Amino acid sequence: MSDKLAEKRFGFTTTILHNDRRKAIEHGSLHKPVHTSVAFGYTDARQLASVFQGKEPGFRYGRQGNPTVAALEDKITRMEDGVSSICFATGMGAIGAVFQGLLRAGDHVITSSFLFGNTNSLWQTVAGQGVAVDFVDATDVAQVAAAITPSTRLVFAETIANPRTQVADLAKIGQLCRERGILFVVDNTMTSPYLFRPKSVGAGLVVNALTKSIGGHGMVLGGALTDTGEYDWSGYPHIPDNIKRTPPRQWGMAQIRAKGLRDFGASLAPEAAHHIAVGAETLALRMERASANALALARMLEADPRVAAVHYPGLPSHPQHNLSSELFRAHGFLLSFELRDGIDCFDYLNRLQVAIPASNLGDTRTLVIPVAHTIFFEMGAERRASMGIADSLIRVSVGIEDEADLLADFSEALPAV
Ligand SMILES: *Cc1c(COP(=O)(O)O)cnc(C)c1O
C-alpha cells in the first residue's frame, strides 16, 4: 500500500491525510505515533557512528530530530511543494534560526516594515549585533531594489501583513531576488500553504507559524522553515566545509539544522507535532470557511457608517485587492477596522459575545484585539504611525463560526447613533 501511495500525486487535503502512510507505520496505524524517546539506540555501534557522520539517515538525539516531528516536517514540505522542512518550538524559533544559521556581522538584510510585532523586534536585535537591517515598504518593489547592497544576504516579507493587511509585491520581489541572486524569505503564516505557495514567486525559504492556521486549534505552539528548492545555495557565504561535502541544494537546511535548531535548541516537542499534524488535516476546510466569513464581515463593516475604515484584501477598496486576487486562492482570515471617533474601542470589544478579546491568529474561534494598546504597544507611537496603526484599530482573526452569528455579534456591539 505505501509503495503505491509513494508514487502518486494527490490534491492538497488528500496528501495531508495520507502522507504518514506513505512510509509503512507499525500495526497499520493511520497516524504517525508520538515517539517520546530522546535517545535512539543502535545494535551496531558502527551504524551509530555513520548516522552521526551523516553517511546514513537515522535519529541521534531528540533536540536535532524525532520521528513524529520528521513526519510533520515531511507533511509541511508537501504542503509547500518544497524540498525539505525543519520544525521549531515556535514560529519565532523558526525565524530566529534563519538569523542564527545564515547571517553574520557585516551582512545586510532587507525586510518589509509591515511585520508581525515580534519579528520587528527580532530584526532590531539583529541590527544590534552587527547585521545591517533596512526596513522598506514591500508593497513597492522599487523600494526593495533601491535598498540592495553588495552584502545583502536576504529579503524578508510577509504575505498579508498583520494587522493592516498590506500585501507585499511578492512576484516582483521574487523576480528581483532571482536576478540578483539574493535569498527571498517569505513568512506565509497569514495565508498558509493552502491559500498561497511562496515557491510560486521564487521564495527560497518559507516560514510558517504552525501555531496559527496550520494547527488551527490554538492548543500548541510550533513553527517551520521549508526550503522550496528555488534558491541556489552554491554561492552562499558562511557555509562550512563539512556541509559543503553534501549537494548544494541541501546546504541551507543543513546549516540551519545545525546552527539554528541544534545549537539554539528551539526544538518542537513530539506531542506538539502530533497536535499540529491532526489540525493540519482540516486546514483547507477551515481556510475556505474563515476566508468566506472574513469577506462577509468586512463587507458588512465597510457598509456601516459607524465604522471609519476596514482593511481586508478581499474588498475592492483595498489598495492591493487585485494583487491579492492574483496571488491567493482566497483573501484569508485576517482583517482590521477602525471605529468612528467617539466610539470607544474597549467598550465595543466588551460588548462582543462571540468574538473573544485574545492574542492569537488562525484559531477556529474568532479573536479580536485592540492592536495599539497590546501587541504593538511596545514599539511606540511613532513606529505605529509609520505602519499605519491607528489608536482605535481592532484586529480580527476570523474563525469558522456560523456566518450569521458573527455578523450579528459585530453589528449588535456597535452603539446606536
Ligand atoms: C504568530 C506569528 C509568528 C510567530 O509565531 P509563534 O508561534 O507565535 O512564535 C511569526 N510570523 C507571523 C506572521 C505570525 O503571525
The ligand as an SDF file (V2000), in Angstrom:
LIG
                    3D

 15 15  0  0  0  0  0  0  0  0999 V2000
    2.4750   34.3720   15.1720 C   0  0  0  0  0  0  0  0  0  0  0  0
    3.3680   34.7290   14.0760 C   0  0  0  0  0  0  0  0  0  0  0  0
    4.7240   34.4310   14.1350 C   0  0  0  0  0  0  0  0  0  0  0  0
    5.3630   33.7860   15.3420 C   0  0  0  0  0  0  0  0  0  0  0  0
    4.8050   32.5480   15.6510 O   0  0  0  0  0  0  0  0  0  0  0  0
    4.8480   31.9950   17.1740 P   0  0  0  0  0  0  0  0  0  0  0  0
    4.4900   30.5580   17.0140 O   0  0  0  0  0  0  0  0  0  0  0  0
    3.8730   32.7910   17.9600 O   0  0  0  0  0  0  0  0  0  0  0  0
    6.2350   32.1900   17.6600 O   0  0  0  0  0  0  0  0  0  0  0  0
    5.5210   34.7860   13.0700 C   0  0  0  0  0  0  0  0  0  0  0  0
    5.0100   35.3950   11.9910 N   0  0  0  0  0  0  0  0  0  0  0  0
    3.7100   35.7030   11.8860 C   0  0  0  0  0  0  0  0  0  0  0  0
    3.2140   36.3760   10.6630 C   0  0  0  0  0  0  0  0  0  0  0  0
    2.8420   35.3760   12.9250 C   0  0  0  0  0  0  0  0  0  0  0  0
    1.5620   35.6890   12.8380 O   0  0  0  0  0  0  0  0  0  0  0  0
  1  2  1  0
  2  3  1  0
  2 14  2  0
  3  4  1  0
  3 10  2  0
  4  5  1  0
  5  6  1  0
  6  7  2  0
  6  8  1  0
  6  9  1  0
 10 11  1  0
 11 12  2  0
 12 13  1  0
 12 14  1  0
 14 15  1  0
M  END
$$$$
